[in-house]
Amino acid sequence: MNRTLVRRALLPFAAVAVFALAGCGGDEDTGSGMDHGSDTSTAGGTSSQTFNDADVTFAQNMIAHHQQAVEMADLAASRAASTEVKTLATQIKAAQQPEIDTMTAWCKAWGKPTVPAGGHDGHSMPGMMSTQDMDTLKAARGAAFDKQFAQMMIDHHTGAIQMAQEVQKNGSNPEVKKLAADIEKVQQAEIASLKKVLGQS
């Protein structure tokens, strides 16, 4: 009897302890959920809350700019005569496709389209090739292709460097500025290699 009474007396305390422990667990779950919800990082490695118009314009325009460079690089596999040109084309594509993916992720995180509302005007982006330029490159083969590819890619890279320099001055997103600085550095080195293809110092 005494043992039964003791057990009955302890039951309310046990219930209180269980509820108390459950309450603590609930607080931890809520806290972790709030922390997760406040995470604004994206696949592109940048905060969706830190950007201005210059950052958006750079990403939108550079996506199209890079896409044309990748298209030009793809032509080299079946048209170039020089191993050096083929190697440079492979390097260009390997560098620029991941950057396209990164900038696309930024636009998504910012709630912006990858193409400006008015569409892309090729002439508004320095270094962009016209449709006629691209047709001429596609029609070329061998040494003629190598020469045209090198000159066109030099012009294309020069335009990209200009765009990269502008966003480093006017942008606000640190990740955008870092990518722009990387683009400037890499493409300056590629221009030097392309000039060698043309026999320039």
Contacts in CASP RR format, 6 or more apart in sequence:
PFRMAT RR
TARGET T0000
AUTHOR 0000-0000-0000
METHOD contacts of the structure
MODEL  1
MNRTLVRRALLPFAAVAVFALAGCGGDEDTGSGMDHGSDTSTAGGTSSQT
FNDADVTFAQNMIAHHQQAVEMADLAASRAASTEVKTLATQIKAAQQPEI
DTMTAWCKAWGKPTVPAGGHDGHSMPGMMSTQDMDTLKAARGAAFDKQFA
QMMIDHHTGAIQMAQEVQKNGSNPEVKKLAADIEKVQQAEIASLKKVLGQ
S
40 47 0 8 1.000
40 48 0 8 1.000
40 49 0 8 1.000
40 109 0 8 1.000
41 47 0 8 1.000
42 48 0 8 1.000
42 105 0 8 1.000
42 106 0 8 1.000
42 108 0 8 1.000
42 109 0 8 1.000
43 102 0 8 1.000
43 105 0 8 1.000
43 109 0 8 1.000
44 102 0 8 1.000
44 105 0 8 1.000
44 106 0 8 1.000
44 109 0 8 1.000
44 175 0 8 1.000
45 102 0 8 1.000
45 105 0 8 1.000
45 175 0 8 1.000
46 106 0 8 1.000
46 109 0 8 1.000
46 173 0 8 1.000
46 174 0 8 1.000
46 175 0 8 1.000
46 176 0 8 1.000
47 173 0 8 1.000
48 109 0 8 1.000
48 110 0 8 1.000
48 111 0 8 1.000
50 172 0 8 1.000
50 173 0 8 1.000
50 174 0 8 1.000
51 106 0 8 1.000
51 110 0 8 1.000
51 171 0 8 1.000
51 172 0 8 1.000
51 173 0 8 1.000
51 176 0 8 1.000
52 170 0 8 1.000
52 171 0 8 1.000
52 172 0 8 1.000
52 173 0 8 1.000
54 166 0 8 1.000
54 167 0 8 1.000
54 170 0 8 1.000
54 171 0 8 1.000
54 172 0 8 1.000
55 106 0 8 1.000
55 110 0 8 1.000
55 167 0 8 1.000
55 171 0 8 1.000
55 172 0 8 1.000
55 173 0 8 1.000
55 176 0 8 1.000
56 107 0 8 1.000
56 110 0 8 1.000
56 112 0 8 1.000
57 116 0 8 1.000
57 167 0 8 1.000
58 163 0 8 1.000
58 164 0 8 1.000
58 166 0 8 1.000
58 167 0 8 1.000
58 171 0 8 1.000
58 176 0 8 1.000
58 180 0 8 1.000
59 103 0 8 1.000
59 106 0 8 1.000
59 107 0 8 1.000
59 112 0 8 1.000
59 114 0 8 1.000
59 176 0 8 1.000
60 107 0 8 1.000
60 112 0 8 1.000
60 113 0 8 1.000
60 114 0 8 1.000
60 115 0 8 1.000
60 116 0 8 1.000
60 120 0 8 1.000
61 116 0 8 1.000
61 120 0 8 1.000
61 124 0 8 1.000
61 125 0 8 1.000
61 163 0 8 1.000
62 99 0 8 1.000
62 103 0 8 1.000
62 160 0 8 1.000
62 163 0 8 1.000
62 164 0 8 1.000
62 183 0 8 1.000
63 100 0 8 1.000
63 103 0 8 1.000
63 104 0 8 1.000
63 107 0 8 1.000
63 114 0 8 1.000
64 115 0 8 1.000
64 120 0 8 1.000
64 122 0 8 1.000
64 125 0 8 1.000
64 128 0 8 1.000
65 125 0 8 1.000
65 127 0 8 1.000
65 128 0 8 1.000
65 156 0 8 1.000
65 159 0 8 1.000
65 160 0 8 1.000
65 163 0 8 1.000
66 96 0 8 1.000
66 97 0 8 1.000
66 99 0 8 1.000
66 100 0 8 1.000
66 103 0 8 1.000
66 160 0 8 1.000
67 100 0 8 1.000
68 128 0 8 1.000
68 129 0 8 1.000
68 134 0 8 1.000
68 156 0 8 1.000
69 92 0 8 1.000
69 93 0 8 1.000
69 96 0 8 1.000
69 153 0 8 1.000
69 156 0 8 1.000
69 157 0 8 1.000
69 160 0 8 1.000
70 92 0 8 1.000
70 93 0 8 1.000
70 96 0 8 1.000
70 97 0 8 1.000
70 100 0 8 1.000
71 134 0 8 1.000
72 89 0 8 1.000
72 92 0 8 1.000
72 129 0 8 1.000
72 134 0 8 1.000
72 137 0 8 1.000
72 149 0 8 1.000
72 152 0 8 1.000
72 153 0 8 1.000
72 156 0 8 1.000
73 89 0 8 1.000
73 90 0 8 1.000
73 92 0 8 1.000
73 93 0 8 1.000
73 96 0 8 1.000
74 89 0 8 1.000
74 93 0 8 1.000
75 89 0 8 1.000
75 137 0 8 1.000
75 138 0 8 1.000
75 145 0 8 1.000
75 149 0 8 1.000
76 85 0 8 1.000
76 86 0 8 1.000
76 88 0 8 1.000
76 89 0 8 1.000
76 90 0 8 1.000
76 145 0 8 1.000
76 149 0 8 1.000
77 86 0 8 1.000
77 89 0 8 1.000
79 138 0 8 1.000
79 140 0 8 1.000
79 141 0 8 1.000
79 142 0 8 1.000
79 145 0 8 1.000
79 149 0 8 1.000
80 86 0 8 1.000
80 89 0 8 1.000
80 142 0 8 1.000
80 145 0 8 1.000
80 146 0 8 1.000
80 149 0 8 1.000
81 141 0 8 1.000
81 142 0 8 1.000
81 143 0 8 1.000
81 145 0 8 1.000
81 146 0 8 1.000
82 143 0 8 1.000
82 146 0 8 1.000
82 197 0 8 1.000
84 193 0 8 1.000
84 196 0 8 1.000
84 197 0 8 1.000
85 145 0 8 1.000
85 146 0 8 1.000
85 149 0 8 1.000
85 150 0 8 1.000
85 197 0 8 1.000
88 153 0 8 1.000
88 190 0 8 1.000
88 193 0 8 1.000
88 194 0 8 1.000
88 197 0 8 1.000
89 149 0 8 1.000
91 190 0 8 1.000
92 153 0 8 1.000
92 190 0 8 1.000
95 186 0 8 1.000
99 179 0 8 1.000
99 183 0 8 1.000
102 179 0 8 1.000
103 114 0 8 1.000
103 179 0 8 1.000
104 114 0 8 1.000
106 173 0 8 1.000
106 175 0 8 1.000
106 176 0 8 1.000
107 113 0 8 1.000
107 114 0 8 1.000
122 128 0 8 1.000
122 130 0 8 1.000
125 159 0 8 1.000
125 163 0 8 1.000
126 158 0 8 1.000
126 159 0 8 1.000
126 160 0 8 1.000
126 162 0 8 1.000
126 163 0 8 1.000
127 155 0 8 1.000
127 156 0 8 1.000
127 158 0 8 1.000
127 159 0 8 1.000
127 160 0 8 1.000
128 156 0 8 1.000
129 137 0 8 1.000
129 152 0 8 1.000
129 155 0 8 1.000
129 156 0 8 1.000
133 152 0 8 1.000
136 148 0 8 1.000
137 145 0 8 1.000
137 148 0 8 1.000
137 149 0 8 1.000
137 152 0 8 1.000
140 148 0 8 1.000
140 149 0 8 1.000
146 197 0 8 1.000
147 197 0 8 1.000
147 198 0 8 1.000
150 194 0 8 1.000
150 195 0 8 1.000
150 197 0 8 1.000
150 198 0 8 1.000
151 194 0 8 1.000
151 198 0 8 1.000
153 190 0 8 1.000
153 194 0 8 1.000
154 191 0 8 1.000
154 194 0 8 1.000
154 195 0 8 1.000
154 198 0 8 1.000
157 187 0 8 1.000
157 188 0 8 1.000
157 190 0 8 1.000
157 191 0 8 1.000
157 194 0 8 1.000
158 191 0 8 1.000
160 183 0 8 1.000
160 187 0 8 1.000
161 183 0 8 1.000
161 184 0 8 1.000
161 187 0 8 1.000
161 188 0 8 1.000
163 180 0 8 1.000
164 180 0 8 1.000
164 181 0 8 1.000
164 183 0 8 1.000
164 184 0 8 1.000
164 187 0 8 1.000
165 180 0 8 1.000
165 184 0 8 1.000
167 176 0 8 1.000
167 177 0 8 1.000
167 180 0 8 1.000
168 177 0 8 1.000
168 180 0 8 1.000
168 181 0 8 1.000
168 184 0 8 1.000
171 177 0 8 1.000
195 201 0 8 1.000
END
